[in-house]
């Protein structure tokens, strides 16, 4: 028994209790069936039989009353109780006979009552009814007729007594089976209580005690005594658990030894990281110094070069040969381009480094500023700018203005020859983000170049065809990512270019689902959109 596992012990106890409860349930089912039969006898048999017997007695008395009344008065209407009683007798007898199929003694008594009733009718009732006159009829109502009917009454009393005995027997049997059911329920409850007590005692001896002892040993190990050997008693499961815990203790002790050796290495790495962090801080200071030098010291000689080259161009234009004029123009363009590259690089490096703090920014107000900044370019290209009701987002207004200015300027710059540019900025909510689109009717972007246009200084056309440094979309990408969004080119557009980017939704904005709101539908209605046209 000591070598039995806890599972085996619980299965054995459960099996024993289960067998006992099943046996009790089987016996209880049989007793309940008997009890139901006895109750059916009481409700569906003895009750209706006793009621029918009383009705039968009333029917026979009515017959006797009707015959006597007719014999006294000679009026045929006085025979109505006799006729009604005779019909009632026949109905009651037909009803009682099927119920007495299992009680031959009571059925025999009912047969005797019927025979005596038939004998009374043949010796008294029929002669009275067939008598030629009332005097003759009265002659049949004599002492012998009363004796015959008294015998019939006696038989009816005996029938009622037998019905009462049948009822009492059924009630006694129903009471006995009910008591037996109660006893079986008490026995079942006692089996469950005994099984519960046995289970508690078994668990306390086989589980709770050994587990408590094992927990005390584990607490000692947790307190730092990693050299203490853990042993287990009780069922095989707990012994294996104790062995596994002891193996874990040994592994922890070995790991602690390795941790002690690794701690020195970690400290050395931390020292290296600290030195690298200091070096990174110094490098950042150098980068900031470089940015300062690039924005001031480098641009100063560039401005001088550009200025003097422009003076040479204005003063000596046409006085030298054509090649000299061309060289001077190259110098002026190179110096100005170098200035633009330095300024764009500085703007690119400042994104995210110079943080003015995020505030709520109304993109409609931003687009009004963008419209103002790009007005001259739109007038020159005879283009139009349409922007719908845009959301309010969290961000830096200057950076978002720069972002949208770059996108709108690109759309105006990369227009198709002979086609006035049209730029449309709209927004829709997708989950927890605003998806903002800048769509135009320009030359478009080939799908294979959709990712390259966001690379710094990446150009798809020569600077002679389309001026610029090739850093505008790289700045836009860095601004969007700085605000926690993403930017891409929609390659499924049939005409022009559609650049989409996302910005997080303000926390207090109600969810709007994935469907675009009504204001995102393109429209030229001045009540739903703002249009700026040259």
ZAMIDO-23914 format. One record per residue (C-alpha): residue number from 0; residue in three letters; y, x, z. Coordinates in nm, 3 decimals, padded with zeros to 5 digits. Example, Ala and Ser with C-alpha at 12.3 -4.5 7.8 and 13.67 -1.06 7.14 Angstrom:
BEGIN
 resi resn       Y       X       Z
    0  ALA -00.450  01.230  00.780
    1  SER -00.106  01.367  00.714
END
This chain:
BEGIN
 resi resn       Y       X       Z
    0  UNK  00.000  00.000  00.000
    1  UNK  00.238  00.290  00.074
    2  UNK  00.190  00.423 -00.279
    3  UNK  00.290  00.090 -00.432
    4  UNK  00.618  00.094 -00.616
    5  UNK  00.896 -00.139 -00.513
    6  UNK  00.852 -00.332 -00.838
    7  UNK  00.481 -00.376 -00.767
    8  UNK  00.549 -00.500 -00.416
    9  UNK  00.807 -00.752 -00.534
   10  UNK  00.576 -00.871 -00.813
   11  UNK  00.288 -00.918 -00.568
   12  UNK  00.501 -01.112 -00.321
   13  UNK  00.648 -01.323 -00.599
   14  UNK  00.301 -01.394 -00.742
   15  UNK  00.163 -01.509 -00.404
   16  UNK  00.462 -01.732 -00.337
   17  UNK  00.451 -01.862 -00.692
   18  UNK  00.080 -01.954 -00.670
   19  UNK  00.135 -02.136 -00.341
   20  UNK  00.433 -02.325 -00.475
   21  UNK  00.245 -02.417 -00.794
   22  UNK -00.047 -02.552 -00.589
   23  UNK  00.191 -02.751 -00.371
   24  UNK  00.366 -02.878 -00.682
   25  UNK  00.035 -02.988 -00.840
   26  UNK -00.071 -03.172 -00.525
   27  UNK  00.276 -03.323 -00.490
   28  UNK  00.265 -03.441 -00.851
   29  UNK -00.064 -03.620 -00.787
   30  UNK  00.062 -03.777 -00.465
   31  UNK  00.384 -03.880 -00.637
   32  UNK  00.183 -04.048 -00.912
   33  UNK -00.015 -04.242 -00.651
   34  UNK  00.305 -04.334 -00.472
   35  UNK  00.453 -04.458 -00.798
   36  UNK  00.143 -04.671 -00.862
   37  UNK  00.164 -04.825 -00.515
   38  UNK  00.532 -04.898 -00.560
   39  UNK  00.456 -05.053 -00.899
   40  UNK  00.196 -05.273 -00.728
   41  UNK  00.453 -05.382 -00.472
   42  UNK  00.731 -05.444 -00.719
   43  UNK  00.551 -05.559 -01.032
   44  UNK  00.238 -05.725 -00.888
   45  UNK  00.232 -05.846 -00.529
   46  UNK  00.587 -05.974 -00.534
   47  UNK  00.549 -06.185 -00.848
   48  UNK  00.202 -06.300 -00.733
   49  UNK  00.330 -06.426 -00.397
   50  UNK  00.619 -06.599 -00.569
   51  UNK  00.379 -06.755 -00.822
   52  UNK  00.143 -06.869 -00.545
   53  UNK  00.431 -07.046 -00.369
   54  UNK  00.527 -07.203 -00.702
   55  UNK  00.163 -07.308 -00.758
   56  UNK  00.157 -07.481 -00.421
   57  UNK  00.479 -07.663 -00.507
   58  UNK  00.337 -07.769 -00.844
   59  UNK  00.021 -07.917 -00.680
   60  UNK  00.225 -08.096 -00.414
   61  UNK  00.446 -08.243 -00.691
   62  UNK  00.133 -08.369 -00.868
   63  UNK  00.006 -08.538 -00.552
   64  UNK  00.355 -08.683 -00.484
   65  UNK  00.383 -08.823 -00.836
   66  UNK  00.038 -08.994 -00.818
   67  UNK  00.116 -09.149 -00.478
   68  UNK  00.458 -09.270 -00.599
   69  UNK  00.303 -09.435 -00.907
   70  UNK  00.026 -09.594 -00.698
   71  UNK  00.288 -09.746 -00.468
   72  UNK  00.546 -09.864 -00.723
   73  UNK  00.346 -09.900 -01.040
   74  UNK  00.646 -09.753 -01.226
   75  UNK  00.547 -09.498 -01.493
   76  UNK  00.873 -09.307 -01.435
   77  UNK  00.741 -09.204 -01.092
   78  UNK  00.480 -08.991 -01.271
   79  UNK  00.747 -08.737 -01.376
   80  UNK  00.677 -08.500 -01.079
   81  UNK  00.306 -08.513 -01.169
   82  UNK  00.369 -08.423 -01.532
   83  UNK  00.613 -08.144 -01.443
   84  UNK  00.382 -08.007 -01.175
   85  UNK  00.083 -08.006 -01.411
   86  UNK  00.280 -07.802 -01.673
   87  UNK  00.411 -07.563 -01.407
   88  UNK  00.057 -07.513 -01.272
   89  UNK -00.075 -07.413 -01.612
   90  UNK  00.212 -07.164 -01.671
   91  UNK  00.172 -07.004 -01.329
   92  UNK -00.204 -06.967 -01.362
   93  UNK -00.166 -06.804 -01.705
   94  UNK  00.091 -06.564 -01.557
   95  UNK -00.120 -06.474 -01.250
   96  UNK -00.455 -06.411 -01.419
   97  UNK -00.356 -06.085 -01.601
   98  UNK -00.205 -05.949 -01.278
   99  UNK -00.531 -06.012 -01.089
  100  UNK -00.749 -05.831 -01.343
  101  UNK -00.806 -05.544 -01.095
  102  UNK -00.853 -05.776 -00.790
  103  UNK -01.165 -05.987 -00.853
  104  UNK -01.167 -06.133 -00.501
  105  UNK -00.818 -06.280 -00.531
  106  UNK -00.891 -06.383 -00.889
  107  UNK -01.200 -06.572 -00.762
  108  UNK -00.990 -06.745 -00.497
  109  UNK -00.741 -06.849 -00.767
  110  UNK -01.035 -06.984 -00.971
  111  UNK -01.153 -07.189 -00.670
  112  UNK -00.802 -07.333 -00.632
  113  UNK -00.803 -07.428 -00.999
  114  UNK -01.147 -07.590 -00.970
  115  UNK -01.044 -07.788 -00.660
  116  UNK -00.722 -07.896 -00.834
  117  UNK -00.922 -08.009 -01.140
  118  UNK -01.170 -08.195 -00.913
  119  UNK -00.883 -08.372 -00.736
  120  UNK -00.731 -08.477 -01.067
  121  UNK -01.065 -08.604 -01.201
  122  UNK -01.149 -08.799 -00.882
  123  UNK -00.803 -08.921 -00.786
  124  UNK -00.527 -08.867 -01.042
  125  UNK -00.714 -08.970 -01.356
  126  UNK -00.863 -09.291 -01.203
  127  UNK -00.517 -09.390 -01.074
  128  UNK -00.364 -09.334 -01.417
  129  UNK -00.639 -09.526 -01.599
  130  UNK -00.662 -09.819 -01.350
  131  UNK -00.602 -10.160 -01.517
  132  UNK -00.363 -10.274 -01.247
  133  UNK -00.166 -10.141 -00.954
  134  UNK -00.397 -10.288 -00.696
  135  UNK -00.693 -10.100 -00.838
  136  UNK -00.487 -09.785 -00.858
  137  UNK -00.398 -09.806 -00.490
  138  UNK -00.763 -09.830 -00.405
  139  UNK -00.815 -09.469 -00.517
  140  UNK -00.554 -09.342 -00.270
  141  UNK -00.781 -09.337  00.033
  142  UNK -00.888 -09.102  00.310
  143  UNK -01.129 -08.918  00.080
  144  UNK -00.842 -08.841 -00.159
  145  UNK -00.641 -08.699  00.130
  146  UNK -00.938 -08.488  00.242
  147  UNK -00.979 -08.344 -00.108
  148  UNK -00.611 -08.250 -00.126
  149  UNK -00.622 -08.100  00.226
  150  UNK -00.911 -07.881  00.110
  151  UNK -00.695 -07.776 -00.186
  152  UNK -00.414 -07.691  00.055
  153  UNK -00.654 -07.481  00.261
  154  UNK -00.760 -07.288 -00.050
  155  UNK -00.395 -07.229 -00.137
  156  UNK -00.328 -07.098  00.214
  157  UNK -00.622 -06.861  00.175
  158  UNK -00.483 -06.745 -00.159
  159  UNK -00.147 -06.673 -00.001
  160  UNK -00.316 -06.487  00.283
  161  UNK -00.502 -06.267  00.036
  162  UNK -00.176 -06.203 -00.149
  163  UNK -00.015 -06.098  00.180
  164  UNK -00.306 -05.863  00.254
  165  UNK -00.270 -05.711 -00.096
  166  UNK  00.099 -05.655 -00.035
  167  UNK  00.043 -05.499  00.307
  168  UNK -00.225 -05.267  00.170
  169  UNK  00.003 -05.153 -00.114
  170  UNK  00.292 -05.100  00.129
  171  UNK  00.070 -04.898  00.364
  172  UNK -00.055 -04.680  00.078
  173  UNK  00.301 -04.626 -00.053
  174  UNK  00.411 -04.531  00.297
  175  UNK  00.119 -04.289  00.334
  176  UNK  00.184 -04.119  00.000
  177  UNK  00.556 -04.097  00.081
  178  UNK  00.475 -03.927  00.411
  179  UNK  00.241 -03.692  00.227
  180  UNK  00.520 -03.601 -00.016
  181  UNK  00.754 -03.528  00.273
  182  UNK  00.486 -03.311  00.432
  183  UNK  00.437 -03.120  00.108
  184  UNK  00.811 -03.062  00.080
  185  UNK  00.817 -02.930  00.436
  186  UNK  00.524 -02.699  00.354
  187  UNK  00.703 -02.575  00.039
  188  UNK  01.019 -02.509  00.239
  189  UNK  00.815 -02.324  00.501
  190  UNK  00.652 -02.109  00.229
  191  UNK  00.995 -02.023  00.086
  192  UNK  01.136 -01.938  00.431
  193  UNK  00.836 -01.722  00.517
  194  UNK  00.857 -01.551  00.178
  195  UNK  01.230 -01.485  00.230
  196  UNK  01.171 -01.337  00.575
  197  UNK  00.889 -01.122  00.438
  198  UNK  01.113 -01.009  00.151
  199  UNK  01.396 -00.917  00.390
  200  UNK  01.161 -00.723  00.617
  201  UNK  01.005 -00.547  00.320
  202  UNK  01.344 -00.458  00.171
  203  UNK  01.470 -00.334  00.505
  204  UNK  01.166 -00.111  00.550
  205  UNK  01.113  00.001  00.191
  206  UNK  01.468  00.008  00.055
  207  UNK  01.755 -00.027  00.301
  208  UNK  01.627  00.229  00.550
  209  UNK  01.537  00.499  00.294
  210  UNK  01.858  00.435  00.098
  211  UNK  02.067  00.467  00.415
  212  UNK  01.898  00.798  00.497
  213  UNK  01.947  00.918  00.140
  214  UNK  02.316  00.817  00.155
  215  UNK  02.363  01.023  00.474
  216  UNK  02.218  01.328  00.299
  217  UNK  02.442  01.272 -00.004
  218  UNK  02.750  01.247  00.223
  219  UNK  02.661  01.586  00.372
  220  UNK  02.647  01.732  00.022
  221  UNK  02.976  01.564 -00.069
  222  UNK  03.132  01.721  00.241
  223  UNK  03.057  02.064  00.091
  224  UNK  02.706  02.148  00.211
  225  UNK  02.568  02.214 -00.139
  226  UNK  02.278  02.413 -00.001
  227  UNK  02.121  02.120  00.183
  228  UNK  01.794  02.006  00.026
  229  UNK  01.777  01.631 -00.029
  230  UNK  01.446  01.460  00.049
  231  UNK  01.342  01.100  00.009
  232  UNK  01.093  00.861  00.173
  233  UNK  00.979  00.513  00.085
  234  UNK  00.867  00.376 -00.250
  235  UNK  00.806  00.618 -00.539
  236  UNK  01.131  00.504 -00.706
  237  UNK  01.339  00.626 -00.413
  238  UNK  01.142  00.951 -00.396
  239  UNK  01.215  01.014 -00.765
  240  UNK  01.581  00.920 -00.710
  241  UNK  01.604  01.171 -00.423
  242  UNK  01.447  01.437 -00.645
  243  UNK  01.698  01.362 -00.923
  244  UNK  01.988  01.378 -00.679
  245  UNK  01.863  01.709 -00.544
  246  UNK  01.837  01.840 -00.900
  247  UNK  02.195  01.727 -00.955
  248  UNK  02.297  01.904 -00.632
  249  UNK  02.142  02.225 -00.759
  250  UNK  02.318  02.185 -01.093
  251  UNK  02.649  02.125 -00.915
  252  UNK  02.598  02.436 -00.707
  253  UNK  02.529  02.635 -01.023
  254  UNK  02.830  02.480 -01.197
  255  UNK  03.052  02.565 -00.901
  256  UNK  02.951  02.926 -00.937
  257  UNK  03.047  02.910 -01.304
  258  UNK  03.372  02.731 -01.214
  259  UNK  03.460  03.008 -00.974
  260  UNK  03.409  03.260 -01.253
  261  UNK  03.597  03.043 -01.502
  262  UNK  03.890  02.986 -01.269
  263  UNK  04.007  03.343 -01.315
  264  UNK  03.985  03.301 -01.692
  265  UNK  04.184  02.977 -01.667
  266  UNK  04.451  03.145 -01.462
  267  UNK  04.471  03.420 -01.722
  268  UNK  04.501  03.159 -01.999
  269  UNK  04.770  02.975 -01.802
  270  UNK  04.966  03.296 -01.772
  271  UNK  04.933  03.346 -02.147
  272  UNK  05.045  02.986 -02.210
  273  UNK  05.342  03.033 -01.982
  274  UNK  05.444  03.345 -02.170
  275  UNK  05.399  03.160 -02.501
  276  UNK  05.608  02.869 -02.368
  277  UNK  05.883  03.112 -02.276
  278  UNK  05.853  03.269 -02.620
  279  UNK  05.875  02.920 -02.777
  280  UNK  06.189  02.844 -02.578
  281  UNK  06.339  03.171 -02.694
  282  UNK  06.235  03.092 -03.053
  283  UNK  06.399  02.749 -03.030
  284  UNK  06.718  02.913 -02.909
  285  UNK  06.700  03.149 -03.205
  286  UNK  06.649  02.852 -03.438
  287  UNK  06.949  02.677 -03.292
  288  UNK  07.149  02.996 -03.335
  289  UNK  07.027  03.017 -03.693
  290  UNK  07.131  02.659 -03.753
  291  UNK  07.475  02.741 -03.618
  292  UNK  07.498  03.050 -03.836
  293  UNK  07.374  02.850 -04.137
  294  UNK  07.629  02.577 -04.078
  295  UNK  07.923  02.812 -04.023
  296  UNK  07.873  03.179 -04.105
  297  UNK  07.657  03.131 -04.418
  298  UNK  07.869  02.851 -04.560
  299  UNK  08.193  03.044 -04.523
  300  UNK  08.109  03.313 -04.783
  301  UNK  07.955  03.043 -05.003
  302  UNK  08.280  02.849 -04.991
  303  UNK  08.470  03.163 -05.086
  304  UNK  08.234  03.236 -05.374
  305  UNK  08.259  02.877 -05.496
  306  UNK  08.638  02.868 -05.455
  307  UNK  08.703  03.196 -05.638
  308  UNK  08.457  03.105 -05.910
  309  UNK  08.642  02.777 -05.957
  310  UNK  08.974  02.968 -05.970
  311  UNK  08.829  03.197 -06.235
  312  UNK  08.706  02.891 -06.422
  313  UNK  09.044  02.719 -06.415
  314  UNK  09.258  03.030 -06.482
  315  UNK  09.052  03.205 -06.745
  316  UNK  08.881  02.910 -06.913
  317  UNK  08.912  02.961 -07.286
  318  UNK  09.063  03.312 -07.250
  319  UNK  08.723  03.481 -07.242
  320  UNK  08.436  03.429 -07.477
  321  UNK  08.206  03.130 -07.460
  322  UNK  07.933  03.325 -07.281
  323  UNK  08.173  03.428 -07.002
  324  UNK  08.277  03.063 -06.950
  325  UNK  07.911  02.973 -06.930
  326  UNK  07.839  03.243 -06.671
  327  UNK  08.133  03.130 -06.456
  328  UNK  08.005  02.768 -06.473
  329  UNK  07.660  02.887 -06.367
  330  UNK  07.813  03.070 -06.068
  331  UNK  08.016  02.766 -05.960
  332  UNK  07.715  02.533 -05.991
  333  UNK  07.487  02.776 -05.805
  334  UNK  07.730  02.818 -05.515
  335  UNK  07.782  02.441 -05.484
  336  UNK  07.409  02.378 -05.508
  337  UNK  07.349  02.640 -05.237
  338  UNK  07.599  02.457 -05.013
  339  UNK  07.422  02.125 -05.071
  340  UNK  07.082  02.283 -04.995
  341  UNK  07.210  02.432 -04.669
  342  UNK  07.368  02.103 -04.563
  343  UNK  07.050  01.909 -04.646
  344  UNK  06.835  02.159 -04.458
  345  UNK  07.060  02.130 -04.154
  346  UNK  07.041  01.750 -04.170
  347  UNK  06.662  01.767 -04.201
  348  UNK  06.629  02.002 -03.903
  349  UNK  06.857  01.793 -03.680
  350  UNK  06.641  01.477 -03.714
  351  UNK  06.470  01.422 -03.379
  352  UNK  06.627  01.733 -03.226
  353  UNK  06.970  01.589 -03.168
  354  UNK  06.889  01.262 -02.990
  355  UNK  07.171  01.018 -02.920
  356  UNK  06.936  00.757 -02.774
  357  UNK  06.779  00.444 -02.923
  358  UNK  06.980  00.122 -02.919
  359  UNK  06.944 -00.217 -03.083
  360  UNK  07.057 -00.180 -03.443
  361  UNK  07.139 -00.475 -03.668
  362  UNK  07.013 -00.372 -04.012
  363  UNK  07.246 -00.625 -04.177
  364  UNK  07.540 -00.428 -04.034
  365  UNK  07.375 -00.104 -04.146
  366  UNK  07.334 -00.240 -04.500
  367  UNK  07.703 -00.336 -04.506
  368  UNK  07.785  00.028 -04.434
  369  UNK  07.534  00.143 -04.697
  370  UNK  07.698 -00.091 -04.947
  371  UNK  08.035  00.066 -04.872
  372  UNK  07.903  00.421 -04.907
  373  UNK  07.730  00.354 -05.241
  374  UNK  08.007  00.137 -05.389
  375  UNK  08.145  00.401 -05.624
  376  UNK  07.799  00.488 -05.760
  377  UNK  07.723  00.121 -05.818
  378  UNK  08.055  00.064 -05.991
  379  UNK  07.988  00.358 -06.220
  380  UNK  07.637  00.230 -06.305
  381  UNK  07.748 -00.138 -06.313
  382  UNK  07.469 -00.211 -06.066
  383  UNK  07.417 -00.461 -05.785
  384  UNK  07.281 -00.442 -05.433
  385  UNK  07.114 -00.744 -05.271
  386  UNK  06.996 -00.749 -04.912
  387  UNK  06.845 -01.044 -04.729
  388  UNK  06.868 -01.139 -04.364
  389  UNK  06.735 -00.821 -04.203
  390  UNK  06.606 -00.787 -03.846
  391  UNK  06.746 -00.608 -03.545
  392  UNK  06.542 -00.301 -03.450
  393  UNK  06.548 -00.021 -03.193
  394  UNK  06.670  00.313 -03.321
  395  UNK  06.963  00.544 -03.398
  396  UNK  07.213  00.367 -03.617
  397  UNK  07.335  00.685 -03.788
  398  UNK  06.982  00.788 -03.888
  399  UNK  06.892  00.440 -04.012
  400  UNK  07.214  00.432 -04.214
  401  UNK  07.122  00.769 -04.365
  402  UNK  06.769  00.640 -04.441
  403  UNK  06.881  00.328 -04.626
  404  UNK  07.164  00.516 -04.800
  405  UNK  06.913  00.767 -04.939
  406  UNK  06.683  00.489 -05.063
  407  UNK  06.962  00.287 -05.226
  408  UNK  07.120  00.600 -05.379
  409  UNK  06.785  00.704 -05.527
  410  UNK  06.738  00.357 -05.676
  411  UNK  07.080  00.377 -05.842
  412  UNK  07.029  00.737 -05.955
  413  UNK  06.686  00.689 -06.114
  414  UNK  06.784  00.394 -06.332
  415  UNK  06.665  00.320 -06.681
  416  UNK  06.903  00.407 -06.961
  417  UNK  07.100  00.108 -07.078
  418  UNK  06.980 -00.119 -06.794
  419  UNK  07.219 -00.193 -06.505
  420  UNK  07.040 -00.103 -06.181
  421  UNK  06.950 -00.376 -05.933
  422  UNK  06.845 -00.286 -05.578
  423  UNK  06.699 -00.542 -05.339
  424  UNK  06.635 -00.474 -04.968
  425  UNK  06.424 -00.730 -04.779
  426  UNK  06.204 -00.750 -04.471
  427  UNK  05.901 -00.935 -04.346
  428  UNK  05.709 -00.925 -04.020
  429  UNK  05.352 -00.795 -04.022
  430  UNK  05.196 -00.808 -03.674
  431  UNK  05.404 -00.593 -03.437
  432  UNK  05.601 -00.424 -03.716
  433  UNK  05.883 -00.505 -03.955
  434  UNK  05.796 -00.408 -04.310
  435  UNK  06.121 -00.331 -04.495
  436  UNK  06.118 -00.296 -04.874
  437  UNK  06.366 -00.133 -05.110
  438  UNK  06.288 -00.250 -05.464
  439  UNK  06.466 -00.155 -05.788
  440  UNK  06.427 -00.194 -06.163
  441  UNK  06.448  00.178 -06.239
  442  UNK  06.217  00.425 -06.409
  443  UNK  05.944  00.391 -06.148
  444  UNK  05.699  00.646 -06.002
  445  UNK  05.358  00.727 -06.144
  446  UNK  05.075  00.659 -05.892
  447  UNK  04.961  01.023 -05.893
  448  UNK  05.308  01.131 -05.771
  449  UNK  05.342  00.861 -05.501
  450  UNK  05.276  01.104 -05.215
  451  UNK  05.453  01.409 -05.361
  452  UNK  05.800  01.252 -05.369
  453  UNK  05.820  01.271 -04.987
  454  UNK  05.759  01.650 -04.985
  455  UNK  06.071  01.855 -04.916
  456  UNK  06.237  01.995 -05.232
  457  UNK  05.972  01.823 -05.445
  458  UNK  06.125  01.704 -05.773
  459  UNK  05.962  01.509 -06.054
  460  UNK  06.250  01.568 -06.296
  461  UNK  06.480  01.858 -06.380
  462  UNK  06.815  01.886 -06.201
  463  UNK  06.986  01.849 -06.537
  464  UNK  06.830  01.505 -06.592
  465  UNK  06.886  01.380 -06.236
  466  UNK  07.107  01.579 -05.998
  467  UNK  07.012  01.640 -05.635
  468  UNK  06.828  01.881 -05.406
  469  UNK  06.497  01.690 -05.380
  470  UNK  06.522  01.653 -05.003
  471  UNK  06.647  01.293 -04.972
  472  UNK  06.305  01.123 -04.949
  473  UNK  06.176  01.398 -04.719
  474  UNK  06.467  01.316 -04.485
  475  UNK  06.384  00.945 -04.517
  476  UNK  06.020  01.011 -04.425
  477  UNK  06.117  01.217 -04.121
  478  UNK  06.362  00.948 -04.002
  479  UNK  06.097  00.673 -04.037
  480  UNK  05.833  00.876 -03.851
  481  UNK  06.088  00.964 -03.582
  482  UNK  06.131  00.588 -03.527
  483  UNK  05.754  00.534 -03.499
  484  UNK  05.698  00.395 -03.848
  485  UNK  05.550  00.500 -04.182
  486  UNK  05.679  00.504 -04.538
  487  UNK  05.505  00.477 -04.875
  488  UNK  05.546  00.384 -05.239
  489  UNK  05.395  00.054 -05.353
  490  UNK  05.199  00.166 -05.659
  491  UNK  05.104 -00.192 -05.752
  492  UNK  05.456 -00.277 -05.868
  493  UNK  05.472 -00.378 -06.233
  494  UNK  05.832 -00.262 -06.291
  495  UNK  06.061 -00.018 -06.117
  496  UNK  05.996  00.135 -05.778
  497  UNK  05.928 -00.033 -05.443
  498  UNK  05.947  00.188 -05.135
  499  UNK  05.828  00.026 -04.814
  500  UNK  05.861  00.148 -04.456
  501  UNK  05.784 -00.001 -04.115
  502  UNK  05.974 -00.015 -03.787
  503  UNK  05.844 -00.150 -03.454
  504  UNK  05.940 -00.506 -03.355
  505  UNK  06.160 -00.548 -03.050
  506  UNK  05.959 -00.647 -02.741
  507  UNK  06.149 -00.976 -02.696
  508  UNK  06.100 -01.091 -03.058
  509  UNK  05.858 -01.387 -03.080
  510  UNK  05.544 -01.321 -03.287
  511  UNK  05.572 -01.440 -03.642
  512  UNK  05.224 -01.366 -03.782
  513  UNK  05.150 -01.180 -04.099
  514  UNK  05.327 -01.417 -04.336
  515  UNK  05.675 -01.324 -04.459
  516  UNK  05.949 -01.541 -04.314
  517  UNK  06.150 -01.772 -04.531
  518  UNK  06.442 -01.530 -04.550
  519  UNK  06.226 -01.267 -04.718
  520  UNK  06.202 -01.469 -05.041
  521  UNK  06.435 -01.324 -05.311
  522  UNK  06.735 -01.545 -05.367
  523  UNK  07.089 -01.523 -05.496
  524  UNK  07.210 -01.811 -05.279
  525  UNK  07.508 -01.684 -05.079
  526  UNK  07.391 -01.881 -04.774
  527  UNK  07.061 -01.688 -04.753
  528  UNK  07.144 -01.346 -04.902
  529  UNK  07.427 -01.101 -04.922
  530  UNK  07.488 -00.965 -05.271
  531  UNK  07.719 -00.682 -05.361
  532  UNK  07.773 -00.641 -05.733
  533  UNK  07.997 -00.411 -05.926
END
